[in-house]
């Protein structure tokens, strides 16, 4: 079954409700959200969460449709950018952990009492 358009209702972190729509126009994947970031056409955590398969904020009763987002995204330029974003986000989390661990080790090394 091919899905050309999907609609979701989500709850934002402030408790506001937003509508997220995803559809395909030829080879273009388009995903909108009526939150402030979505209206400004900037990075929107509601859209990313759904693409990541996160249904925790989903208000509408169509969690099964979240799986179909990948089918709409497949083969588009947006899919390529999505995968790059996921990879960079993973690298950033790893680097953040390494920085934290190194700062802790550095602090221990300079705070040792001479014996």
Secondary structure, DSSP 8 states (H G I E B T S, - for coil): ---SEEEEEEE-TTS-EEEEEEEEETTEEEEEE-SHHHHTTS--HHHHHHHTT--TTB-SS-HHHHHHHHHHHTTSHHHHHHHHHHHHHHHHHHHHHHHHHHHHHHHHHHS----
